[in-house]
Amino acid sequence: MALFAMLKSILGKIPYKLRIISLFFLLSMVHLYPILKNFFTMLPYATNGDVSLSLTILYSNIQKLSHLQFSQIYHLPFLFPLSYTLTLGFTLFGQSVLLLPIFLLGIPNIYPLYNGITIFSYLAAGYCAYLFFKELQDNETVSIISAGLYILLPFRVYNIAHLNMLFNFPAPLCFLFLLKYLKNNQKKDLFYFNVFLLSQYLFDLSLGFYLSISLAFFWLIFVLIQRPVRLRSMGWLFSSLLPTMAVIILIHAPFLQTHFRQLIFRTSCK
């Protein structure tokens, strides 16, 4: 009993948020324990070609960003003449921006960087899902269990080798701030909603696209349930998306322009 009381006293001194994150870290280790074991010496699924491709794209993007060569982002010239083909599935722009400061500090070892952002993606996904479920259900226990199950979803094991797909933690935050805005009509919630929607697009274009469709259905369901609709708040919502979409298009312009040219060329050849 004394030992139990001592443990309870120690846990009581740890901030509640830190305890939740620690719990999510332990759950993440169900999938990621091999990474922790070889954190400084090995990459997860190193024999998978997608891991090598991710590293190639990351290094290329970081070098172009550090030299301010924005028009050359996503350009991998060793695959001539389709130099943008390797980035067709994933651009990894957001991941490159995250690692850019570390690259500028001159840290050479890629193993802890890659493994670190992999673990971060798990923790962030779990904690962000917890925040959304808590807002949605207002039940602490159910929120923690739901977020824990979200961390342990089987698709995450497959996506360990696909860094673009792992970075999906902005998605629950988009739902969170959209829900808060629809309920409270606060401009700051609308701002954060657009920030995290932009972040998801920067981490992976396809995830951002499917997230946008899901958010549209979520908004429609909310509107059908919570009538009447405040037209002014809806106007602010839709108008705020215009600059966000403009920034997304601007950042990915070198990538999109090339693929549009290739599509036009193939169409004209037929």
Secondary structure, 3 states (H helix, E strand, C coil): CHHHHHHHHHHHHCCHHHHHHHHHHHHHHHHHHHHHHCCCCCCCCCCCHHHHHHHHHHHHHHHHHHCCCHHHCCCCCCCCCCCCHHHCCCCCHHHHHHHHHHHHCCCCCHHHHHHHHHHHHHHHHHHHHHHHHHHHHCCHHHHHHHHHHHHCCCHHHHHCCCHHHHCCCHHHHHHHHHHHHHHHCCHHHHHHHHHHHHHHHHHCHHHHHHHHHHHHHHHHHHHHHCCCCCHHHHHHHHHHHHHHHHHHHHHCHHHHHHHHHHHHHHHHHC
